[in-house]
Amino acid sequence: MDIEIDVEYLQGNTAIKRKMKQKELAALLLDEDVVLLFVNKPKVTYYRRKTKNRSKKS
């Protein structure tokens, strides 16, 4: 996955907020000194196509 994820974490006494890829996040979580505060995956939005108004014939 090449999606950038917003991540906020504590490393020592410093709060760090940055965008990273899933593999970078996995490598970061292997460090025992890191406390994960917030992860926000981008929202995938689906749009419906507009359909033509077809009047029903009686």
MODELLER restraints for C-alpha pairs under 7 A, 6 or more apart:
rsr = mdl.restraints
at = mdl.atoms
rsr.add(forms.Gaussian(group=physical.xy_distance, feature=features.Distance(at['CA:1:A'], at['CA:22:A']), mean=6.87, stdev=0.5))
rsr.add(forms.Gaussian(group=physical.xy_distance, feature=features.Distance(at['CA:2:A'], at['CA:21:A']), mean=6.27, stdev=0.5))
rsr.add(forms.Gaussian(group=physical.xy_distance, feature=features.Distance(at['CA:3:A'], at['CA:21:A']), mean=6.05, stdev=0.5))
rsr.add(forms.Gaussian(group=physical.xy_distance, feature=features.Distance(at['CA:4:A'], at['CA:19:A']), mean=5.86, stdev=0.5))
rsr.add(forms.Gaussian(group=physical.xy_distance, feature=features.Distance(at['CA:4:A'], at['CA:20:A']), mean=5.27, stdev=0.5))
rsr.add(forms.Gaussian(group=physical.xy_distance, feature=features.Distance(at['CA:4:A'], at['CA:21:A']), mean=4.90, stdev=0.5))
rsr.add(forms.Gaussian(group=physical.xy_distance, feature=features.Distance(at['CA:5:A'], at['CA:19:A']), mean=5.33, stdev=0.5))
rsr.add(forms.Gaussian(group=physical.xy_distance, feature=features.Distance(at['CA:5:A'], at['CA:20:A']), mean=5.40, stdev=0.5))
rsr.add(forms.Gaussian(group=physical.xy_distance, feature=features.Distance(at['CA:5:A'], at['CA:21:A']), mean=5.96, stdev=0.5))
rsr.add(forms.Gaussian(group=physical.xy_distance, feature=features.Distance(at['CA:5:A'], at['CA:39:A']), mean=6.96, stdev=0.5))
rsr.add(forms.Gaussian(group=physical.xy_distance, feature=features.Distance(at['CA:5:A'], at['CA:40:A']), mean=6.00, stdev=0.5))
rsr.add(forms.Gaussian(group=physical.xy_distance, feature=features.Distance(at['CA:5:A'], at['CA:41:A']), mean=5.21, stdev=0.5))
rsr.add(forms.Gaussian(group=physical.xy_distance, feature=features.Distance(at['CA:5:A'], at['CA:42:A']), mean=6.79, stdev=0.5))
rsr.add(forms.Gaussian(group=physical.xy_distance, feature=features.Distance(at['CA:6:A'], at['CA:18:A']), mean=5.93, stdev=0.5))
rsr.add(forms.Gaussian(group=physical.xy_distance, feature=features.Distance(at['CA:6:A'], at['CA:19:A']), mean=4.55, stdev=0.5))
rsr.add(forms.Gaussian(group=physical.xy_distance, feature=features.Distance(at['CA:6:A'], at['CA:20:A']), mean=6.70, stdev=0.5))
rsr.add(forms.Gaussian(group=physical.xy_distance, feature=features.Distance(at['CA:6:A'], at['CA:39:A']), mean=5.79, stdev=0.5))
rsr.add(forms.Gaussian(group=physical.xy_distance, feature=features.Distance(at['CA:6:A'], at['CA:40:A']), mean=5.18, stdev=0.5))
rsr.add(forms.Gaussian(group=physical.xy_distance, feature=features.Distance(at['CA:6:A'], at['CA:41:A']), mean=6.71, stdev=0.5))
rsr.add(forms.Gaussian(group=physical.xy_distance, feature=features.Distance(at['CA:7:A'], at['CA:17:A']), mean=5.76, stdev=0.5))
rsr.add(forms.Gaussian(group=physical.xy_distance, feature=features.Distance(at['CA:7:A'], at['CA:18:A']), mean=5.56, stdev=0.5))
rsr.add(forms.Gaussian(group=physical.xy_distance, feature=features.Distance(at['CA:7:A'], at['CA:19:A']), mean=5.95, stdev=0.5))
rsr.add(forms.Gaussian(group=physical.xy_distance, feature=features.Distance(at['CA:7:A'], at['CA:38:A']), mean=5.62, stdev=0.5))
rsr.add(forms.Gaussian(group=physical.xy_distance, feature=features.Distance(at['CA:7:A'], at['CA:39:A']), mean=4.66, stdev=0.5))
rsr.add(forms.Gaussian(group=physical.xy_distance, feature=features.Distance(at['CA:7:A'], at['CA:40:A']), mean=6.58, stdev=0.5))
rsr.add(forms.Gaussian(group=physical.xy_distance, feature=features.Distance(at['CA:8:A'], at['CA:15:A']), mean=6.98, stdev=0.5))
rsr.add(forms.Gaussian(group=physical.xy_distance, feature=features.Distance(at['CA:8:A'], at['CA:16:A']), mean=5.59, stdev=0.5))
rsr.add(forms.Gaussian(group=physical.xy_distance, feature=features.Distance(at['CA:8:A'], at['CA:17:A']), mean=4.27, stdev=0.5))
rsr.add(forms.Gaussian(group=physical.xy_distance, feature=features.Distance(at['CA:8:A'], at['CA:18:A']), mean=6.53, stdev=0.5))
rsr.add(forms.Gaussian(group=physical.xy_distance, feature=features.Distance(at['CA:8:A'], at['CA:36:A']), mean=6.49, stdev=0.5))
rsr.add(forms.Gaussian(group=physical.xy_distance, feature=features.Distance(at['CA:8:A'], at['CA:37:A']), mean=5.41, stdev=0.5))
rsr.add(forms.Gaussian(group=physical.xy_distance, feature=features.Distance(at['CA:8:A'], at['CA:38:A']), mean=4.89, stdev=0.5))
rsr.add(forms.Gaussian(group=physical.xy_distance, feature=features.Distance(at['CA:8:A'], at['CA:39:A']), mean=6.55, stdev=0.5))
rsr.add(forms.Gaussian(group=physical.xy_distance, feature=features.Distance(at['CA:9:A'], at['CA:15:A']), mean=5.72, stdev=0.5))
rsr.add(forms.Gaussian(group=physical.xy_distance, feature=features.Distance(at['CA:9:A'], at['CA:16:A']), mean=5.43, stdev=0.5))
rsr.add(forms.Gaussian(group=physical.xy_distance, feature=features.Distance(at['CA:9:A'], at['CA:17:A']), mean=6.57, stdev=0.5))
rsr.add(forms.Gaussian(group=physical.xy_distance, feature=features.Distance(at['CA:9:A'], at['CA:34:A']), mean=6.69, stdev=0.5))
rsr.add(forms.Gaussian(group=physical.xy_distance, feature=features.Distance(at['CA:9:A'], at['CA:35:A']), mean=5.56, stdev=0.5))
rsr.add(forms.Gaussian(group=physical.xy_distance, feature=features.Distance(at['CA:9:A'], at['CA:36:A']), mean=4.38, stdev=0.5))
rsr.add(forms.Gaussian(group=physical.xy_distance, feature=features.Distance(at['CA:9:A'], at['CA:37:A']), mean=4.92, stdev=0.5))
rsr.add(forms.Gaussian(group=physical.xy_distance, feature=features.Distance(at['CA:9:A'], at['CA:38:A']), mean=6.73, stdev=0.5))
rsr.add(forms.Gaussian(group=physical.xy_distance, feature=features.Distance(at['CA:10:A'], at['CA:16:A']), mean=6.15, stdev=0.5))
rsr.add(forms.Gaussian(group=physical.xy_distance, feature=features.Distance(at['CA:10:A'], at['CA:34:A']), mean=5.67, stdev=0.5))
rsr.add(forms.Gaussian(group=physical.xy_distance, feature=features.Distance(at['CA:10:A'], at['CA:35:A']), mean=5.01, stdev=0.5))
rsr.add(forms.Gaussian(group=physical.xy_distance, feature=features.Distance(at['CA:10:A'], at['CA:36:A']), mean=6.40, stdev=0.5))
rsr.add(forms.Gaussian(group=physical.xy_distance, feature=features.Distance(at['CA:11:A'], at['CA:33:A']), mean=6.08, stdev=0.5))
rsr.add(forms.Gaussian(group=physical.xy_distance, feature=features.Distance(at['CA:11:A'], at['CA:34:A']), mean=4.88, stdev=0.5))
rsr.add(forms.Gaussian(group=physical.xy_distance, feature=features.Distance(at['CA:11:A'], at['CA:35:A']), mean=6.66, stdev=0.5))
rsr.add(forms.Gaussian(group=physical.xy_distance, feature=features.Distance(at['CA:12:A'], at['CA:33:A']), mean=6.55, stdev=0.5))
